[in-house]
Amino acid sequence: MRALFSLLLMISFAAAAQSKKQKGDSSIPLPNTEPTVVKPAAPAAAAPAASTPPPAAQGKADDVLPLPMAGPELPALDLSLLKDTSLCIFPFVKESSAGAADKQYLDAIQKTFFDVAKDSPLLKDAVLLGDSTSKCEARDAACFSSVGRMARCQNVLVGSSAAKGNGYVLSVRIFEVGKQRVLPGSEVEQVLETDRQADVQAWAEGQACRALQVKCVGRISVDADRRDMTIYVDNRLAPRTFKTPEVIAVEPGVHGVRVAVGQRTSLEKKVPVRRGGFSETIYARQTEKGGLPLTLASDLRGERPPASVEVREGKWTKPVGYTLAGAGIIALGVGIFQGQHSKSLINQAESNYRTNGAYLPADVSNLNSASSAATIGNILLISGAVLLASGSVLTFAF
């Protein structure tokens, strides 16, 4: 038993080695953000029920491959049937009255689809349908086909949203005017837990870029001031250059960003990313208790968060104290049991003696066992008391 407790003590002290300290970087400059820029485009062909907006922007495509998107969230679209056809962009449709539905908001989303369609290598022509467009239900193929014929378009792209829980189900589909049906492989929808214009526009832009085969790249800006921080975008590991801030190329859309240090991870922060533009800067810092909060630049009101700090580990005395106290309690419990067992054996032998007038061989064996149990119990009680007292002192006094 003594050897057992000696081994226990050795293991306890070995497990309490002090943790390694990590160094954090000091001051971090704010990133230079770039606005989304668009290049001028020639006006689309005019049509009776269509209007073409003033020339608008689009950023120069960079030779940068964006971080791959998660497959299940953004299903692949097959729009090969759009090759060398004309496409009308229908006004964005609200399928429910919940949330903001102002005209400027809806027009901005429609314009987002149109800006991408102008740059599509698939299309012969793209037309932005104006305010005089007939009102159609979100899935009324006959109505959209009628509008397309009037505007001399072979296909009509429609984006829509419907309230669902705390967010919206956003969807986009393309109708074939000649066949009055949804173009096979052209419909996609996604639940977005927001109705903010920036989020919906980023989502629409990402869907349009993928659907119309336009190369679109945006960038996520993450200010992570520790080299041991790993960055994940949509739960995919992003490469680090260890620059401040990190700039990660992604497809347009709403992306989830989190950081991790070892087994610790932050909560995910959602940010919209437009093509040719930067997300709002996300600041990642480590607190003294090991937390990894993420903060958006807009929440800081022009200030910069303090630098990360080292994690303050507990003293070695506490884990050792807890271990000794636990071993002491176990030893006391076993010692009490051995004492009770010894007493029971003696009582049984004494009862037989009063009955028989002498100790039988079994009684003698019980008395010997009782003596051994009493000795072991006393040792365990003393050892347990010492261990418990030592553990309490290490835990509470230091």
N, C-alpha and C positions, 0 to 999 in steps of 0.2 A: 504493500500500500504506500509506503514511504517513497519507493521508487516511482510509483505512479504519479504522486503529487509533485515530485521533483521534475519529472518530465513535463507535467502540466505547466509548472512555473517557467521552465525554459521556453516552451512554445509561446507562452503569453508574452514574455519580454521580447522575443524575436519578432512577433507580429506587430509590435508597437513602434517600429522604426519610423523616424520622422519622414514626412512626405517631401517629395522634391518640389522646389520652388521654381516658378516660371517668371521670366521677365517680360513685361509689356512695353510697347512702344509709347513714346511720350506724345508731344503735340502732333495733331493731324490737320493739314490744311483742307479747306472745303474744296470739293470738286468743281470744275468748270462745266456746267451743264450746257447742252446745246439744244436750241429749239428745233422742232420738227420743220424741216424746210421742204417745199415742194417745187418741182420744176414746171414751167408753163407747158400747157398742152393745147393742141389745136381744138377749136370747138367741134363738138359732134354734129352730125347731120341734123338739120332742123326737121321737126315733124309737127303736124297740126296740134297734137296734144302734148307736146314736149317743149322744154326750154333748156337751154344750155347755159350754165353759170359762167361767171368770169373765170379767166385762167387761174388755176390754183397750183399749189406746191407739191413737190415731192423730192425727197432727199436723194442724193446720188448714191447708187448702190455701192456698198463696200465689198471688197473681196474677203468677207468674213463669214465663216460658217456658224450659224446660230446653234446654241445648245439644243439637242434634239428634244422634242416635246414628248410627254407621256402619251403613248398610243391610245389607251382606253378613253382619255379625256377629249381627244381631238381625232375622231375617226377620219380615215382617208376619204377624199372625194374623187370621183372619176367623172370629169367633165369634158372628155374627148369629143363629145357630140357638139360642143360649142365652137369647134374649129371653124374659123372664117364665117361666123355668123354675127348678127347685130344683137345687142343686149340692151333692154330698157331697164333702168333702175327705178323701181316703184318706191313711193314714199314709205318710210318705216311705219308699220302698223302696230298699234297698241290693242291687244286682245282683251284688255280689262281696263277699268277706269282707275285702278289703284296706282299710286305713285305719281310722279311728275309727268305731265304729258303736254308741256308747252311746245309751241310750234318750232321755236329755235332749237330745242333739244332733238325733236324728231328730224328736222331738216339736217342737223349736223350728222346724225347717224346715216341718213340717206346719202349725204355728200361723201361720207367715208367710203361706202361701197363704190360710189361713182369714181372717186379718185384712183382707187385700185384698178377698177375696170378699164380706165383709160390706158393703163400701162400693160394690160394683159396681152401676151403674144398670141393668145387663142382667138381673140375677138377681131372682127372686121371693124366694128363700130360700137360705141357706147353712148347712150342717151339718158339724160337725167330728166325724168318726168316731173312736170311742174305742179303748181297748186290746183290747176284746173282738172287734174286727173280724177276720173271717176272713183268713187269710194267702193272698195271691194272687201269682202270678208277674207281673213288671212289665208284660207284654203279654197277659195272659190276659183277653180281653174277656168271656168267659162268666162267669168268677169275679167280676170287678168289677161286671158287670150284676146278678148274684145279690145281691151286697152292697148295691147301690143299691136294688133292689126291697125288700129287708128294711128299709132305712132310709127308704123312701118318697121317694127322690130320682130325678129324671129323668136326671141326669147325674152322673158320678163323675170328679173330677180326681185324677190320680196323678202324683206327682213321683218320679223315681228317679235313681240314679247308678251308674256302672260304672267300675272302675279302667281307666285307659289311660295307659301310660307314667308320667310323673311327675305326672299329674293325674287328672282324672275327666271322663267324658262325662256331663253332667247333662242330663236331659230332663224334659219335662212333656207330658202328653196328657190328653184328656178323652174318656171313654167314654159313648156313648149307651146307657142302660139298656134301652130298648125294642127297639133294633135290634142290641144286643150287638156294637157296632163302635166304632172310634175316630171321634169327631166330625170330619168333614172340615174340614181347615184348622186343627185344634186342636193338632197335635203340633209341638214344636220341641225341638231339642237343641243343646248347645254344649259344646266342650271347655274346661274350666277347669283351669289348671295349679296347682291347690291343692285341699286338702280341709279347709281351715280353716273352722270353722263360720260366722264372720262373712262370708267370701267367698261361701259357698254360700247363706246366707240373703239376702245382697244380690242375688245372681243370681236366686233364687226370687222375691223381691219384685219385681224389675224385670220378669220374665216375667209374673207374675200381674197387675201393673198394666197392662201392655200388652194382655194377653189379655182381661182383664175390663173394659177401658175405664175404669180408675180414674185420675184425675189424680194423679200421684205426682212429687214433686220432692225431690231431695236436693241437697247442696251439697258441693263440693270446696273445701278451704281450702289455698291456696298462698301461702307467704310468700316472695315474690320481691323482693329489695331493690334491684334495678336497673331503671330505667325502660326500658332497651334490651332487657330480657328479654321474649321472646314466649312465651306459654304455649299448649301444645297438649294437648287432651284427646282420646284415641283418634285421634290424628293430625289433629284438626280444630282450627283456630285459635280460641282462646277470647278474647273481648273483655276488655280490661283497664280498670279504673277507677283504677289506681295507688293503691289503698288498701292498708293492711297489716293483715291479709293479704288477698289477692284471694279473693273468694267466688264460685264459679262454679256456677250452677244446672245440674244434670244429672238424668237419669232414674236411678232406683235400679239398682244393678248393680256390677260390678267394672270400673273404668275405668283406662286407662293414661294417665299424665301425664308430660310431658317439657317442658323449656324450651330455648330457643335464643337465641343472641346472634349475629347475622349468620349466617355459614356454620357456626358451631359449635353443636352440639346435645348435650344430655345423654342418658344412657340413660333408658329409660322405667321409671317406677315405678308398680306396680299398687296401687290402693286400693279397698276396698269402700265403697259409699255406700248408706245406707238412706234410705227416704222420710222426709221431715221432719227429717232429721238431717244432721250434718256428717261428712265424712271425717276421718281423722286428718290433722293439719296436715303439709304437705310443705314443707320448707325448701329453697329454691334459692339457691345461692351460686356465685360465680365465684372461682377460685383464681388465684394469680399466674402460673401457666403456661397459663391459659385454660380449665381444666377447669370443668365445670358439674355438680358432684355434687348429687344430690337425697337428702335425709335425712328420714326419718319422725320425728315427735315422739317416738314410743315408743323410738326408738334413741338418743335424746339424754338420756333419764332425767331429764327435768325441766329440762334446761339449754337454752340457745339457742346456735346455732352462731355463730361470729364473722361479722362483716359481709364482704361481697364485697370483693375487692381488685382493684387495677388489674393488667392483664396486662403483664408485663415483657417488652417486645420486645427483641430482640437489637440490638447497636450497629450503626450504619450501616457501620462498617469491615469487618465480616465479609462481608456480601453483595458489597461492592465488592472486597474481597480475593479472594474466591472467583472473581469474574468476571475480574479481572486475571490471576490465576494460571491460570485456564482458557484465556484468550487467549494467555498466554505459552507454555503447553504446545502449543497449536495452532501458534503461530508457530515454535516450535522444531522441531516435526515437519515443517512445510512447508520450513523452512530446510535441515534434514538431507536431505530428499528432493531439493531443488534442488542441493545439493552433490554428492550421489551421481549425479544426472543429468548435471551438468557433467563430473564425472570420467569417466563412461561415454562421453560425446561426445569428450572429448580422447583417451581410449584408442583409440577407433575411428579417429580421424583419424591418430594416430601409427602405428597398425598398417597403415593404407593407405599411409602415407608410406614405411614400411620395405619394403613390397611393391612399390610403384610407383616409388620413388625421388623422388617429388614429391607435393605436395598437389593433389588433384583439386578442381574447383569445389565438389563436395559436401562435401569435407573442410574447405574454407575456411568454408563455411556452418556446419558443425558446430562448428568452433572459435569462431566468433562467437557461436553459441547457447550454447556452454559458458561463454564469458566472461560473457554476460548472466545465465545461471543461477547462476554462482558469485557474481556481485555481489548478486543477489536473495537467494541463500542466506545470504550473510554478513550482509546487513541484517536478515533475519528471525531469524537466530541471535542477533544482538546485541539486537534488539528483544524477542525471546522471553525471553531471559535477564533483561532489565530488567523486563519485565512479571511474570515468575514471581517474581523477587525482591521486587518491590513488593507483589504480592498476598500473598506469604508474610508480609511484615512487617505488612500491614494485618490479616491474619487472626489471626496468633498473637501479635503484639507489643502489640496494643491491645485 
